[in-house]
Amino acid sequence: MIVVAVVIGVIVGIASFAPLIFGMNKARSAGPTSNLGHAGALMLGVLISLVILVVAIVVYVKLFRDFAVPFALGAAGGLIVAAVAFGISKNKR
């Protein structure tokens, strides 16, 4: 059951990386007169990503308290792995 919690956590961590990509793309397309701006788009992506991660962890803790730590570590690890893989793929191009 611990392995299942870690795997679900990794999936949630990877899914919580998607708003960061969205924010980065919005920041690239922001013009000089954009209301949101470059930094605003990036910070919005970070905020949404953290909200997804925290809400998923809180829900998992409420449902399965015994396996909360493996889930949280899997989610954080999934987010880190997704960020590293994205960075490596961007540098290879």
C-alpha positions in Angstrom: 0.0 0.0 0.0 3.0 2.3 0.6 4.1 1.8 -3.0 0.6 2.8 -4.2 0.7 6.0 -2.1 4.1 6.9 -3.5 3.0 6.2 -7.1 -0.2 8.3 -6.7 2.0 11.1 -5.1 4.4 11.1 -8.1 1.4 11.4 -10.5 0.0 14.3 -8.5 3.5 15.9 -8.4 3.9 15.6 -12.2 0.3 17.0 -12.7 1.1 20.0 -10.4 4.0 20.9 -12.7 1.5 21.7 -15.6 0.6 25.2 -14.3 4.2 26.2 -14.2 4.5 25.4 -17.9 1.3 27.4 -18.6 2.7 30.4 -16.6 6.0 30.2 -18.5 4.2 30.2 -21.8 2.0 33.1 -20.8 5.0 35.1 -19.7 6.6 34.6 -23.1 3.6 35.8 -24.8 3.1 38.9 -22.5 3.6 42.1 -24.3 5.0 45.3 -22.9 1.4 46.6 -22.2 0.1 43.3 -20.8 -1.9 43.6 -17.6 -0.5 40.4 -16.1 3.1 41.0 -17.1 6.0 38.6 -17.2 6.5 38.1 -13.5 2.8 38.0 -12.7 2.2 35.1 -15.1 5.1 33.2 -13.6 4.0 33.8 -10.1 0.4 32.8 -10.9 1.8 29.5 -12.3 3.7 28.9 -9.1 0.7 29.8 -6.9 -1.6 27.4 -8.8 1.0 24.7 -8.8 1.4 24.9 -5.0 -2.4 25.1 -4.5 -2.8 21.9 -6.5 -0.1 20.2 -4.5 -1.3 21.3 -1.0 -4.9 20.5 -1.7 -4.0 17.0 -2.9 -1.9 16.4 0.2 -4.6 17.7 2.5 -7.3 15.5 0.9 -5.0 12.5 1.0 -4.2 13.1 4.7 -8.0 13.3 5.5 -8.7 10.1 3.6 -5.6 7.9 4.3 -3.7 9.3 7.3 -1.5 6.2 7.7 0.1 6.7 4.2 0.3 10.5 4.2 4.1 10.8 4.5 4.9 8.5 1.5 2.3 10.3 -0.6 3.7 13.8 0.3 7.2 12.7 -0.4 6.1 11.1 -3.7 4.3 14.3 -4.7 7.3 16.5 -3.9 9.6 14.1 -5.7 7.3 14.0 -8.7 7.3 17.7 -8.9 11.1 17.8 -8.7 11.6 15.1 -11.3 9.1 16.8 -13.7 11.0 20.1 -13.3 14.4 18.5 -13.8 13.2 16.5 -16.9 11.6 19.7 -18.3 14.9 21.6 -17.8 17.0 18.9 -19.4 14.7 18.7 -22.3 14.8 22.4 -22.9 18.6 22.5 -22.7 19.0 19.7 -25.2 17.2 21.7 -28.0 
